[in-house]
């Protein structure tokens, strides 16, 4: 099994392409064998539906998005569908290649096996995805019709975000772009320098009163929504070691926010709490390594490490480790997402695990997708929605 840190993006000067490669020195790591658990809560599958073809690129993680009683999901083959969240009844379906003429399709999509690379974002009556053509594609939530397309500077591997009249997309070349939600006109572009060698992936921006983004250089920035100017620019991790691989410190996956506190974690670096009320001062930082990011719940910051250990750190002043679960070691787990009193974590064999937020013990487990799980779950109350590697969307409920 290949370690995630061997998936890299080569950027010698400008973004010119990406490369998957192997290392002769790669350590062979055997995934932990699952042991029987005593179920304390039921996980009932409500429905599951096929969206489309699964992604050929392992860096693509397509999460569904919510709006009211609808859930929107995308597949790498370009398919986007809307469903009733309670029943799974299909409302509409489109393929974003329909929004391109024949010449555009030949130029845009023949170089990649995957059409959609980032998504799904929702907001302002829009459904948002990033395409391998280097564009943000915005569809109307009502019927899936095209609202607008907007060019980005490179691939978008994280869901574009919408809030108010602003749509934000982060691309793999270290840039964040802000677009007008009405017509897709670009309002601003923020750029930061990134190393020549990075993990293939990006942070998912947070968008509320400001835009919070993490970058491959180990820094977190808070941007003004109107002009894209940095209000805060703080280092979470500093590169260590001699080789480029040893110096990888990307902030990928999820960033969490609670009021004025931002929580972020890097690969081969730190997990840190940043106080916006104190001009971005780092309140605490602990050594950590993750490619999936962090979430919040029960006063804890949860992190799935690069080795698939699940951690709970005290979110308050000291960041003390409250508990750790090592039973999923090397199983390439997803981000740990809070649901009710639990955490939902997927793994490379397609199992969805529930852990108690209080102490990290297993309380439930079920097989969701035979091709595995890479994308984090999304949660609505006691319901869990997750897209498997096969391109199926599953809805489960705690009972």
Secondary structure as the mmCIF struct_conf table of DSSP 4:
data_model
#
loop_
_struct_conf.conf_type_id
_struct_conf.id
_struct_conf.beg_label_comp_id
_struct_conf.beg_label_asym_id
_struct_conf.beg_label_seq_id
_struct_conf.end_label_comp_id
_struct_conf.end_label_asym_id
_struct_conf.end_label_seq_id
HELX_RH_3T_P HELX_RH_3T_P1 UNK A 4 UNK A 6
STRN STRN1 UNK A 7 UNK A 10
BEND BEND1 UNK A 12 UNK A 14
STRN STRN2 UNK A 19 UNK A 20
TURN_TY1_P TURN_TY1_P1 UNK A 24 UNK A 25
HELX_LH_PP_P HELX_LH_PP_P1 UNK A 26 UNK A 28
HELX_LH_PP_P HELX_LH_PP_P2 UNK A 30 UNK A 34
BEND BEND2 UNK A 41 UNK A 41
STRN STRN3 UNK A 43 UNK A 50
BEND BEND3 UNK A 52 UNK A 52
HELX_LH_PP_P HELX_LH_PP_P3 UNK A 53 UNK A 55
BEND BEND4 UNK A 56 UNK A 57
TURN_TY1_P TURN_TY1_P2 UNK A 58 UNK A 59
STRN STRN4 UNK A 65 UNK A 67
TURN_TY1_P TURN_TY1_P3 UNK A 68 UNK A 69
STRN STRN5 UNK A 70 UNK A 74
TURN_TY1_P TURN_TY1_P4 UNK A 76 UNK A 77
BEND BEND5 UNK A 78 UNK A 78
STRN STRN6 UNK A 79 UNK A 84
TURN_TY1_P TURN_TY1_P5 UNK A 85 UNK A 87
STRN STRN7 UNK A 90 UNK A 95
HELX_RH_3T_P HELX_RH_3T_P2 UNK A 96 UNK A 99
BEND BEND6 UNK A 100 UNK A 100
HELX_RH_AL_P HELX_RH_AL_P1 UNK A 102 UNK A 109
TURN_TY1_P TURN_TY1_P6 UNK A 110 UNK A 111
BEND BEND7 UNK A 113 UNK A 113
BEND BEND8 UNK A 115 UNK A 115
STRN STRN8 UNK A 116 UNK A 123
TURN_TY1_P TURN_TY1_P7 UNK A 124 UNK A 125
STRN STRN9 UNK A 126 UNK A 131
TURN_TY1_P TURN_TY1_P8 UNK A 132 UNK A 133
BEND BEND9 UNK A 134 UNK A 134
STRN STRN10 UNK A 135 UNK A 140
TURN_TY1_P TURN_TY1_P9 UNK A 141 UNK A 143
STRN STRN11 UNK A 146 UNK A 151
BEND BEND10 UNK A 153 UNK A 154
BEND BEND11 UNK A 158 UNK A 158
STRN STRN12 UNK A 161 UNK A 163
TURN_TY1_P TURN_TY1_P10 UNK A 164 UNK A 165
STRN STRN13 UNK A 166 UNK A 171
TURN_TY1_P TURN_TY1_P11 UNK A 172 UNK A 174
STRN STRN14 UNK A 175 UNK A 180
TURN_TY1_P TURN_TY1_P12 UNK A 181 UNK A 183
STRN STRN15 UNK A 186 UNK A 191
BEND BEND12 UNK A 196 UNK A 196
STRN STRN16 UNK A 197 UNK A 199
BEND BEND13 UNK A 200 UNK A 200
STRN STRN17 UNK A 203 UNK A 204
STRN STRN18 UNK A 206 UNK A 207
BEND BEND14 UNK A 208 UNK A 210
STRN STRN19 UNK A 211 UNK A 214
TURN_TY1_P TURN_TY1_P13 UNK A 216 UNK A 217
BEND BEND15 UNK A 218 UNK A 218
STRN STRN20 UNK A 219 UNK A 223
TURN_TY1_P TURN_TY1_P14 UNK A 225 UNK A 227
STRN STRN21 UNK A 230 UNK A 235
BEND BEND16 UNK A 236 UNK A 236
BEND BEND17 UNK A 241 UNK A 243
TURN_TY1_P TURN_TY1_P15 UNK A 244 UNK A 247
STRN STRN22 UNK A 253 UNK A 254
STRN STRN23 UNK A 256 UNK A 258
TURN_TY1_P TURN_TY1_P16 UNK A 259 UNK A 260
STRN STRN24 UNK A 261 UNK A 265
TURN_TY1_P TURN_TY1_P17 UNK A 267 UNK A 268
STRN STRN25 UNK A 269 UNK A 275
HELX_RH_3T_P HELX_RH_3T_P3 UNK A 276 UNK A 278
TURN_TY1_P TURN_TY1_P18 UNK A 279 UNK A 280
STRN STRN26 UNK A 281 UNK A 288
BEND BEND18 UNK A 291 UNK A 292
STRN STRN27 UNK A 293 UNK A 293
STRN STRN28 UNK A 294 UNK A 297
TURN_TY1_P TURN_TY1_P19 UNK A 298 UNK A 299
STRN STRN29 UNK A 300 UNK A 304
TURN_TY1_P TURN_TY1_P20 UNK A 306 UNK A 307
BEND BEND19 UNK A 308 UNK A 308
STRN STRN30 UNK A 310 UNK A 314
BEND BEND20 UNK A 315 UNK A 316
TURN_TY1_P TURN_TY1_P21 UNK A 317 UNK A 318
STRN STRN31 UNK A 321 UNK A 325
TURN_TY1_P TURN_TY1_P22 UNK A 327 UNK A 330
BEND BEND21 UNK A 331 UNK A 331
STRN STRN32 UNK A 337 UNK A 339
TURN_TY1_P TURN_TY1_P23 UNK A 340 UNK A 341
STRN STRN33 UNK A 342 UNK A 346
TURN_TY1_P TURN_TY1_P24 UNK A 348 UNK A 349
BEND BEND22 UNK A 350 UNK A 350
STRN STRN34 UNK A 351 UNK A 356
TURN_TY1_P TURN_TY1_P25 UNK A 357 UNK A 359
STRN STRN35 UNK A 362 UNK A 367
TURN_TY1_P TURN_TY1_P26 UNK A 370 UNK A 371
BEND BEND23 UNK A 375 UNK A 375
HELX_LH_PP_P HELX_LH_PP_P4 UNK A 376 UNK A 377
STRN STRN36 UNK A 378 UNK A 380
TURN_TY1_P TURN_TY1_P27 UNK A 381 UNK A 382
STRN STRN37 UNK A 383 UNK A 387
TURN_TY1_P TURN_TY1_P28 UNK A 389 UNK A 390
BEND BEND24 UNK A 391 UNK A 391
STRN STRN38 UNK A 392 UNK A 398
#
